């Protein structure tokens, strides 16, 4: 998969609060300033997840060993396949 990609932060009602353009993979997400997408959230680790290509040509979100993890549809995931409609907490 090639970029660019967009990462969106959503309000509880689903409205887009922020939209950020990322040129390509991997995409690092966390609270630290060295990430591609910075989340200003007390429950987010400094280096929380990375979105990277998988062997099948898609993308996966991989938790980087955090305490709070990645929640999708109410379940915690260490590795989660993602597409343009995947919403995580």
Biopython code that builds the backbone (N, CA, C, O; Angstrom):
import numpy as np
from Bio.PDB.StructureBuilder import StructureBuilder

atoms = [
    (1, "UNK", "N", (0.837, -1.195, 0.000)),
    (1, "UNK", "CA", (0.000, 0.000, 0.000)),
    (1, "UNK", "C", (0.873, 1.246, 0.000)),
    (1, "UNK", "O", (1.904, 1.312, 0.669)),
    (2, "UNK", "N", (0.443, 2.195, -0.743)),
    (2, "UNK", "CA", (1.181, 3.447, -0.796)),
    (2, "UNK", "C", (0.312, 4.574, -0.267)),
    (2, "UNK", "O", (-0.916, 4.518, -0.338)),
    (3, "UNK", "N", (0.966, 5.594, 0.264)),
    (3, "UNK", "CA", (0.260, 6.740, 0.817)),
    (3, "UNK", "C", (-0.122, 7.717, -0.259)),
    (3, "UNK", "O", (0.054, 7.442, -1.446)),
    (4, "UNK", "N", (-0.630, 8.824, 0.129)),
    (4, "UNK", "CA", (-0.742, 9.282, 1.518)),
    (4, "UNK", "C", (-1.939, 8.660, 2.230)),
    (4, "UNK", "O", (-2.850, 8.109, 1.612)),
    (5, "UNK", "N", (-1.897, 8.772, 3.557)),
    (5, "UNK", "CA", (-2.954, 8.266, 4.424)),
    (5, "UNK", "C", (-3.456, 9.406, 5.308)),
    (5, "UNK", "O", (-2.740, 10.378, 5.552)),
    (6, "UNK", "N", (-4.683, 9.276, 5.780)),
    (6, "UNK", "CA", (-5.254, 10.246, 6.714)),
    (6, "UNK", "C", (-5.607, 9.552, 8.010)),
    (6, "UNK", "O", (-6.178, 8.462, 8.006)),
    (7, "UNK", "N", (-5.267, 10.185, 9.117)),
    (7, "UNK", "CA", (-5.654, 9.701, 10.439)),
    (7, "UNK", "C", (-6.617, 10.726, 10.994)),
    (7, "UNK", "O", (-6.339, 11.925, 10.955)),
    (8, "UNK", "N", (-7.747, 10.269, 11.513)),
    (8, "UNK", "CA", (-8.759, 11.167, 12.058)),
    (8, "UNK", "C", (-8.993, 10.869, 13.530)),
    (8, "UNK", "O", (-9.048, 9.709, 13.937)),
    (9, "UNK", "N", (-9.129, 11.924, 14.327)),
    (9, "UNK", "CA", (-9.584, 11.812, 15.711)),
    (9, "UNK", "C", (-11.063, 12.147, 15.711)),
    (9, "UNK", "O", (-11.487, 13.159, 15.152)),
    (10, "UNK", "N", (-11.845, 11.280, 16.349)),
    (10, "UNK", "CA", (-13.290, 11.459, 16.354)),
    (10, "UNK", "C", (-13.807, 11.847, 17.723)),
    (10, "UNK", "O", (-13.254, 11.444, 18.746)),
    (11, "UNK", "N", (-14.878, 12.637, 17.735)),
    (11, "UNK", "CA", (-15.609, 12.927, 18.973)),
    (11, "UNK", "C", (-16.444, 11.691, 19.325)),
    (11, "UNK", "O", (-16.587, 10.786, 18.504)),
    (12, "UNK", "N", (-16.983, 11.653, 20.516)),
    (12, "UNK", "CA", (-17.811, 10.508, 20.928)),
    (12, "UNK", "C", (-19.006, 10.288, 20.001)),
    (12, "UNK", "O", (-19.464, 9.157, 19.837)),
    (13, "UNK", "N", (-19.508, 11.359, 19.397)),
    (13, "UNK", "CA", (-20.656, 11.229, 18.496)),
    (13, "UNK", "C", (-20.247, 10.863, 17.065)),
    (13, "UNK", "O", (-21.105, 10.724, 16.194)),
    (14, "UNK", "N", (-18.939, 10.706, 16.819)),
    (14, "UNK", "CA", (-18.454, 10.307, 15.505)),
    (14, "UNK", "C", (-18.005, 11.444, 14.615)),
    (14, "UNK", "O", (-17.470, 11.198, 13.534)),
    (15, "UNK", "N", (-18.208, 12.695, 15.040)),
    (15, "UNK", "CA", (-17.742, 13.838, 14.245)),
    (15, "UNK", "C", (-16.216, 13.875, 14.223)),
    (15, "UNK", "O", (-15.567, 13.540, 15.213)),
    (16, "UNK", "N", (-15.651, 14.281, 13.098)),
    (16, "UNK", "CA", (-14.199, 14.399, 12.969)),
    (16, "UNK", "C", (-13.734, 15.656, 13.691)),
    (16, "UNK", "O", (-14.171, 16.763, 13.379)),
    (17, "UNK", "N", (-12.838, 15.469, 14.662)),
    (17, "UNK", "CA", (-12.258, 16.599, 15.394)),
    (17, "UNK", "C", (-10.988, 17.091, 14.712)),
    (17, "UNK", "O", (-10.768, 18.295, 14.587)),
    (18, "UNK", "N", (-10.147, 16.145, 14.267)),
    (18, "UNK", "CA", (-8.873, 16.469, 13.632)),
    (18, "UNK", "C", (-8.621, 15.477, 12.507)),
    (18, "UNK", "O", (-8.988, 14.306, 12.602)),
    (19, "UNK", "N", (-7.993, 15.956, 11.446)),
    (19, "UNK", "CA", (-7.597, 15.097, 10.329)),
    (19, "UNK", "C", (-6.140, 15.426, 10.023)),
    (19, "UNK", "O", (-5.773, 16.593, 9.882)),
    (20, "UNK", "N", (-5.317, 14.393, 9.923)),
    (20, "UNK", "CA", (-3.884, 14.591, 9.737)),
    (20, "UNK", "C", (-3.398, 13.747, 8.562)),
    (20, "UNK", "O", (-3.692, 12.554, 8.492)),
    (21, "UNK", "N", (-2.660, 14.357, 7.646)),
    (21, "UNK", "CA", (-2.090, 13.678, 6.488)),
    (21, "UNK", "C", (-0.736, 13.081, 6.856)),
    (21, "UNK", "O", (0.130, 13.764, 7.402)),
    (22, "UNK", "N", (-0.566, 11.790, 6.547)),
    (22, "UNK", "CA", (0.710, 11.109, 6.762)),
    (22, "UNK", "C", (1.148, 10.567, 5.402)),
    (22, "UNK", "O", (0.370, 9.884, 4.736)),
    (23, "UNK", "N", (2.384, 10.859, 4.977)),
    (23, "UNK", "CA", (2.789, 10.520, 3.612)),
    (23, "UNK", "C", (2.903, 9.023, 3.315)),
    (23, "UNK", "O", (2.651, 8.613, 2.182)),
    (24, "UNK", "N", (3.267, 8.210, 4.275)),
    (24, "UNK", "CA", (3.447, 6.790, 3.992)),
    (24, "UNK", "C", (3.613, 5.958, 5.245)),
    (24, "UNK", "O", (3.581, 6.468, 6.365)),
    (25, "UNK", "N", (3.793, 4.661, 5.030)),
    (25, "UNK", "CA", (3.973, 3.707, 6.126)),
    (25, "UNK", "C", (5.451, 3.568, 6.435)),
    (25, "UNK", "O", (6.277, 3.780, 5.547)),
    (26, "UNK", "N", (5.814, 3.222, 7.657)),
    (26, "UNK", "CA", (4.968, 3.009, 8.829)),
    (26, "UNK", "C", (4.500, 4.339, 9.417)),
    (26, "UNK", "O", (5.111, 5.386, 9.209)),
    (27, "UNK", "N", (3.394, 4.259, 10.159)),
    (27, "UNK", "CA", (2.843, 5.423, 10.848)),
    (27, "UNK", "C", (2.935, 5.149, 12.341)),
    (27, "UNK", "O", (2.342, 4.193, 12.841)),
    (28, "UNK", "N", (3.669, 5.977, 13.041)),
    (28, "UNK", "CA", (3.832, 5.821, 14.497)),
    (28, "UNK", "C", (2.885, 6.783, 15.199)),
    (28, "UNK", "O", (2.819, 7.969, 14.877)),
    (29, "UNK", "N", (2.149, 6.235, 16.177)),
    (29, "UNK", "CA", (1.143, 7.009, 16.906)),
    (29, "UNK", "C", (1.425, 6.903, 18.395)),
    (29, "UNK", "O", (1.694, 5.817, 18.908)),
    (30, "UNK", "N", (1.364, 8.036, 19.085)),
    (30, "UNK", "CA", (1.575, 8.057, 20.528)),
    (30, "UNK", "C", (1.584, 9.476, 21.053)),
    (30, "UNK", "O", (1.326, 10.432, 20.322)),
    (31, "UNK", "N", (1.883, 9.590, 22.324)),
    (31, "UNK", "CA", (1.905, 10.885, 22.996)),
    (31, "UNK", "C", (3.225, 11.625, 22.802)),
    (31, "UNK", "O", (3.272, 12.848, 22.935)),
    (32, "UNK", "N", (4.295, 10.898, 22.490)),
    (32, "UNK", "CA", (5.624, 11.490, 22.331)),
    (32, "UNK", "C", (5.758, 12.310, 21.057)),
    (32, "UNK", "O", (5.068, 12.064, 20.069)),
    (33, "UNK", "N", (6.654, 13.286, 21.095)),
    (33, "UNK", "CA", (6.841, 14.194, 19.974)),
    (33, "UNK", "C", (7.545, 13.551, 18.776)),
    (33, "UNK", "O", (7.614, 14.164, 17.710)),
    (34, "UNK", "N", (8.061, 12.346, 18.926)),
    (34, "UNK", "CA", (8.747, 11.680, 17.819)),
    (34, "UNK", "C", (7.809, 10.821, 16.965)),
    (34, "UNK", "O", (8.275, 10.056, 16.121)),
    (35, "UNK", "N", (6.500, 10.938, 17.173)),
    (35, "UNK", "CA", (5.518, 10.168, 16.411)),
    (35, "UNK", "C", (5.039, 10.928, 15.179)),
    (35, "UNK", "O", (5.164, 12.150, 15.095)),
    (36, "UNK", "N", (4.485, 10.171, 14.220)),
    (36, "UNK", "CA", (3.894, 10.780, 13.031)),
    (36, "UNK", "C", (2.561, 11.429, 13.362)),
    (36, "UNK", "O", (2.190, 12.443, 12.770)),
    (37, "UNK", "N", (1.838, 10.835, 14.315)),
    (37, "UNK", "CA", (0.556, 11.387, 14.776)),
    (37, "UNK", "C", (0.601, 11.419, 16.296)),
    (37, "UNK", "O", (0.712, 10.375, 16.939)),
    (38, "UNK", "N", (0.516, 12.613, 16.873)),
    (38, "UNK", "CA", (0.633, 12.790, 18.320)),
    (38, "UNK", "C", (-0.760, 12.898, 18.925)),
    (38, "UNK", "O", (-1.570, 13.727, 18.510)),
    (39, "UNK", "N", (-1.028, 12.037, 19.921)),
    (39, "UNK", "CA", (-2.294, 12.072, 20.653)),
    (39, "UNK", "C", (-2.043, 12.671, 22.025)),
    (39, "UNK", "O", (-1.289, 12.109, 22.819)),
    (40, "UNK", "N", (-2.657, 13.787, 22.307)),
    (40, "UNK", "CA", (-2.532, 14.439, 23.603)),
    (40, "UNK", "C", (-3.587, 13.840, 24.534)),
    (40, "UNK", "O", (-4.652, 14.422, 24.745)),
    (41, "UNK", "N", (-3.273, 12.671, 25.084)),
    (41, "UNK", "CA", (-4.223, 11.920, 25.891)),
    (41, "UNK", "C", (-3.469, 11.177, 26.986)),
    (41, "UNK", "O", (-2.474, 10.506, 26.709)),
    (42, "UNK", "N", (-3.932, 11.292, 28.218)),
    (42, "UNK", "CA", (-3.249, 10.674, 29.353)),
    (42, "UNK", "C", (-3.223, 9.147, 29.273)),
    (42, "UNK", "O", (-2.362, 8.523, 29.894)),
    (43, "UNK", "N", (-4.131, 8.534, 28.534)),
    (43, "UNK", "CA", (-4.189, 7.066, 28.421)),
    (43, "UNK", "C", (-3.366, 6.536, 27.250)),
    (43, "UNK", "O", (-3.319, 5.328, 27.022)),
    (44, "UNK", "N", (-2.723, 7.427, 26.514)),
    (44, "UNK", "CA", (-1.886, 7.044, 25.387)),
    (44, "UNK", "C", (-0.428, 7.041, 25.826)),
    (44, "UNK", "O", (0.037, 7.985, 26.465)),
    (45, "UNK", "N", (0.290, 5.975, 25.480)),
    (45, "UNK", "CA", (1.710, 5.862, 25.819)),
    (45, "UNK", "C", (2.531, 6.772, 24.904)),
    (45, "UNK", "O", (2.066, 7.148, 23.827)),
    (46, "UNK", "N", (3.748, 7.129, 25.325)),
    (46, "UNK", "CA", (4.596, 7.943, 24.461)),
    (46, "UNK", "C", (4.798, 7.317, 23.073)),
    (46, "UNK", "O", (4.816, 8.037, 22.075)),
    (47, "UNK", "N", (4.946, 6.012, 23.000)),
    (47, "UNK", "CA", (5.019, 5.268, 21.738)),
    (47, "UNK", "C", (3.992, 4.154, 21.843)),
    (47, "UNK", "O", (4.279, 3.098, 22.406)),
    (48, "UNK", "N", (2.807, 4.376, 21.310)),
    (48, "UNK", "CA", (1.664, 3.498, 21.577)),
    (48, "UNK", "C", (1.473, 2.415, 20.513)),
    (48, "UNK", "O", (1.444, 1.229, 20.840)),
    (49, "UNK", "N", (1.345, 2.811, 19.248)),
    (49, "UNK", "CA", (1.124, 1.831, 18.176)),
    (49, "UNK", "C", (1.897, 2.235, 16.931)),
    (49, "UNK", "O", (2.357, 3.368, 16.791)),
    (50, "UNK", "N", (2.021, 1.262, 16.033)),
    (50, "UNK", "CA", (2.563, 1.525, 14.705)),
    (50, "UNK", "C", (1.620, 0.864, 13.704)),
    (50, "UNK", "O", (1.157, -0.257, 13.911)),
    (51, "UNK", "N", (1.348, 1.579, 12.619)),
    (51, "UNK", "CA", (0.584, 1.021, 11.504)),
    (51, "UNK", "C", (1.600, 0.729, 10.413)),
    (51, "UNK", "O", (2.358, 1.605, 9.998)),
    (52, "UNK", "N", (1.602, -0.522, 9.954)),
    (52, "UNK", "CA", (2.603, -0.959, 8.995)),
    (52, "UNK", "C", (1.990, -1.923, 7.990)),
    (52, "UNK", "O", (0.906, -2.455, 8.228)),
    (53, "UNK", "N", (2.668, -2.157, 6.871)),
    (53, "UNK", "CA", (2.137, -3.099, 5.886)),
    (53, "UNK", "C", (2.173, -4.525, 6.423)),
    (53, "UNK", "O", (3.036, -4.877, 7.227)),
    (54, "UNK", "N", (1.223, -5.341, 5.968)),
    (54, "UNK", "CA", (1.265, -6.765, 6.311)),
    (54, "UNK", "C", (1.696, -7.562, 5.086)),
    (54, "UNK", "O", (1.885, -6.993, 4.011)),
    (55, "UNK", "N", (1.849, -8.856, 5.236)),
    (55, "UNK", "CA", (2.339, -9.703, 4.145)),
    (55, "UNK", "C", (1.340, -9.865, 3.009)),
    (55, "UNK", "O", (1.718, -10.244, 1.901)),
    (56, "UNK", "N", (0.052, -9.577, 3.278)),
    (56, "UNK", "CA", (-0.991, -9.753, 2.265)),
    (56, "UNK", "C", (-1.261, -8.481, 1.460)),
    (56, "UNK", "O", (-2.168, -8.464, 0.628)),
    (57, "UNK", "N", (-0.491, -7.421, 1.694)),
    (57, "UNK", "CA", (-0.686, -6.182, 0.964)),
    (57, "UNK", "C", (-1.612, -5.194, 1.646)),
    (57, "UNK", "O", (-1.900, -4.133, 1.093)),
    (58, "UNK", "N", (-2.082, -5.526, 2.835)),
    (58, "UNK", "CA", (-2.930, -4.629, 3.609)),
    (58, "UNK", "C", (-2.118, -3.904, 4.667)),
    (58, "UNK", "O", (-0.906, -3.736, 4.536)),
    (59, "UNK", "N", (-2.804, -3.480, 5.714)),
    (59, "UNK", "CA", (-2.144, -2.792, 6.822)),
    (59, "UNK", "C", (-2.593, -3.401, 8.140)),
    (59, "UNK", "O", (-3.712, -3.900, 8.263)),
    (60, "UNK", "N", (-1.695, -3.352, 9.127)),
    (60, "UNK", "CA", (-2.024, -3.777, 10.483)),
    (60, "UNK", "C", (-1.589, -2.700, 11.462)),
    (60, "UNK", "O", (-0.617, -1.983, 11.226)),
    (61, "UNK", "N", (-2.324, -2.597, 12.569)),
    (61, "UNK", "CA", (-1.954, -1.730, 13.680)),
    (61, "UNK", "C", (-1.398, -2.643, 14.767)),
    (61, "UNK", "O", (-2.068, -3.580, 15.201)),
    (62, "UNK", "N", (-0.175, -2.369, 15.201)),
    (62, "UNK", "CA", (0.483, -3.202, 16.196)),
    (62, "UNK", "C", (0.723, -2.400, 17.469)),
    (62, "UNK", "O", (1.373, -1.354, 17.447)),
    (63, "UNK", "N", (0.188, -2.909, 18.580)),
    (63, "UNK", "CA", (0.416, -2.302, 19.894)),
    (63, "UNK", "C", (1.883, -2.484, 20.260)),
    (63, "UNK", "O", (2.456, -3.546, 20.015)),
    (64, "UNK", "N", (2.490, -1.468, 20.837)),
    (64, "UNK", "CA", (3.912, -1.516, 21.185)),
    (64, "UNK", "C", (4.133, -1.862, 22.650)),
    (64, "UNK", "O", (5.038, -1.324, 23.288)),
    (65, "UNK", "N", (3.298, -2.769, 23.191)),
    (65, "UNK", "CA", (3.465, -3.244, 24.565)),
    (65, "UNK", "C", (2.940, -2.281, 25.608)),
    (65, "UNK", "O", (3.490, -2.202, 26.707)),
    (66, "UNK", "N", (1.887, -1.547, 25.288)),
    (66, "UNK", "CA", (1.361, -0.536, 26.198)),
    (66, "UNK", "C", (0.446, -1.140, 27.253)),
    (66, "UNK", "O", (-0.019, -2.272, 27.118)),
    (67, "UNK", "N", (0.198, -0.379, 28.287)),
    (67, "UNK", "CA", (-0.700, -0.803, 29.370)),
    (67, "UNK", "C", (-2.160, -0.819, 28.914)),
    (67, "UNK", "O", (-2.897, -1.752, 29.236)),
    (68, "UNK", "N", (-2.580, 0.197, 28.174)),
    (68, "UNK", "CA", (-3.984, 0.318, 27.797)),
    (68, "UNK", "C", (-4.324, -0.344, 26.464)),
    (68, "UNK", "O", (-5.494, -0.616, 26.195)),
    (69, "UNK", "N", (-3.338, -0.603, 25.639)),
    (69, "UNK", "CA", (-3.550, -1.349, 24.407)),
    (69, "UNK", "C", (-4.375, -0.630, 23.361)),
    (69, "UNK", "O", (-4.540, 0.590, 23.394)),
    (70, "UNK", "N", (-4.892, -1.426, 22.425)),
    (70, "UNK", "CA", (-5.737, -0.953, 21.338)),
    (70, "UNK", "C", (-7.084, -1.644, 21.484)),
    (70, "UNK", "O", (-7.155, -2.872, 21.517)),
    (71, "UNK", "N", (-8.143, -0.864, 21.570)),
    (71, "UNK", "CA", (-9.489, -1.409, 21.728)),
    (71, "UNK", "C", (-10.253, -1.198, 20.423)),
    (71, "UNK", "O", (-10.365, -0.080, 19.919)),
    (72, "UNK", "N", (-10.773, -2.302, 19.894)),
    (72, "UNK", "CA", (-11.597, -2.270, 18.681)),
    (72, "UNK", "C", (-12.829, -3.123, 18.939)),
    (72, "UNK", "O", (-12.726, -4.313, 19.237)),
    (73, "UNK", "N", (-14.000, -2.496, 18.818)),
    (73, "UNK", "CA", (-15.282, -3.178, 19.061)),
    (73, "UNK", "C", (-15.327, -3.839, 20.430)),
    (73, "UNK", "O", (-15.851, -4.942, 20.587)),
    (74, "UNK", "N", (-14.763, -3.139, 21.431)),
    (74, "UNK", "CA", (-14.826, -3.587, 22.812)),
    (74, "UNK", "C", (-13.812, -4.637, 23.213)),
    (74, "UNK", "O", (-13.834, -5.096, 24.355)),
    (75, "UNK", "N", (-12.919, -5.037, 22.312)),
    (75, "UNK", "CA", (-11.916, -6.049, 22.626)),
    (75, "UNK", "C", (-10.516, -5.490, 22.410)),
    (75, "UNK", "O", (-10.277, -4.685, 21.510)),
    (76, "UNK", "N", (-9.600, -5.938, 23.264)),
    (76, "UNK", "CA", (-8.210, -5.505, 23.167)),
    (76, "UNK", "C", (-7.477, -6.358, 22.134)),
    (76, "UNK", "O", (-7.675, -7.571, 22.067)),
    (77, "UNK", "N", (-6.624, -5.709, 21.325)),
    (77, "UNK", "CA", (-5.876, -6.399, 20.275)),
    (77, "UNK", "C", (-4.404, -6.028, 20.360)),
    (77, "UNK", "O", (-4.060, -4.870, 20.599)),
    (78, "UNK", "N", (-3.534, -7.020, 20.164)),
    (78, "UNK", "CA", (-2.105, -6.757, 20.044)),
    (78, "UNK", "C", (-1.769, -6.379, 18.605)),
    (78, "UNK", "O", (-0.926, -5.516, 18.364)),
    (79, "UNK", "N", (-2.435, -7.032, 17.650)),
    (79, "UNK", "CA", (-2.281, -6.743, 16.226)),
    (79, "UNK", "C", (-3.678, -6.719, 15.621)),
    (79, "UNK", "O", (-4.469, -7.638, 15.831)),
    (80, "UNK", "N", (-3.976, -5.664, 14.871)),
    (80, "UNK", "CA", (-5.314, -5.484, 14.317)),
    (80, "UNK", "C", (-5.218, -5.100, 12.842)),
    (80, "UNK", "O", (-4.580, -4.102, 12.508)),
    (81, "UNK", "N", (-5.849, -5.887, 11.945)),
    (81, "UNK", "CA", (-5.909, -5.450, 10.549)),
    (81, "UNK", "C", (-6.715, -4.151, 10.465)),
    (81, "UNK", "O", (-7.757, -4.030, 11.110)),
    (82, "UNK", "N", (-6.248, -3.189, 9.683)),
    (82, "UNK", "CA", (-6.946, -1.911, 9.568)),
    (82, "UNK", "C", (-7.196, -1.573, 8.104)),
    (82, "UNK", "O", (-6.441, -1.961, 7.212)),
    (83, "UNK", "N", (-8.287, -0.833, 7.888)),
    (83, "UNK", "CA", (-8.591, -0.287, 6.576)),
    (83, "UNK", "C", (-9.104, 1.127, 6.795)),
    (83, "UNK", "O", (-8.973, 1.666, 7.894)),
    (84, "UNK", "N", (-9.674, 1.723, 5.793)),
    (84, "UNK", "CA", (-10.121, 3.117, 5.887)),
    (84, "UNK", "C", (-11.290, 3.349, 6.814)),
    (84, "UNK", "O", (-11.651, 4.500, 7.062)),
    (85, "UNK", "N", (-11.897, 2.295, 7.338)),
    (85, "UNK", "CA", (-13.063, 2.446, 8.214)),
    (85, "UNK", "C", (-12.836, 1.925, 9.622)),
    (85, "UNK", "O", (-13.789, 1.865, 10.399)),
    (86, "UNK", "N", (-11.631, 1.549, 9.981)),
    (86, "UNK", "CA", (-11.342, 0.990, 11.294)),
    (86, "UNK", "C", (-11.303, 2.106, 12.337)),
    (86, "UNK", "O", (-10.578, 3.090, 12.190)),
    (87, "UNK", "N", (-12.102, 1.932, 13.398)),
    (87, "UNK", "CA", (-12.140, 2.890, 14.505)),
    (87, "UNK", "C", (-11.607, 2.181, 15.743)),
    (87, "UNK", "O", (-12.095, 1.111, 16.108)),
    (88, "UNK", "N", (-10.607, 2.774, 16.387)),
    (88, "UNK", "CA", (-10.027, 2.196, 17.598)),
    (88, "UNK", "C", (-10.076, 3.202, 18.732)),
    (88, "UNK", "O", (-10.237, 4.403, 18.519)),
    (89, "UNK", "N", (-9.934, 2.687, 19.929)),
    (89, "UNK", "CA", (-9.875, 3.519, 21.117)),
    (89, "UNK", "C", (-8.586, 3.206, 21.832)),
    (89, "UNK", "O", (-8.303, 3.790, 22.878)),
]
sb = StructureBuilder()
sb.init_structure("model")
sb.init_model(0)
sb.init_chain("A")
sb.init_seg("    ")
for serial, (resi, resn, name, xyz) in enumerate(atoms, 1):
    if name == "N":
        sb.init_residue(resn, " ", resi, " ")
    sb.init_atom(name, np.array(xyz, "f"), 0.0, 1.0, " ", f" {name:<3s}", serial, name[0])
structure = sb.get_structure()
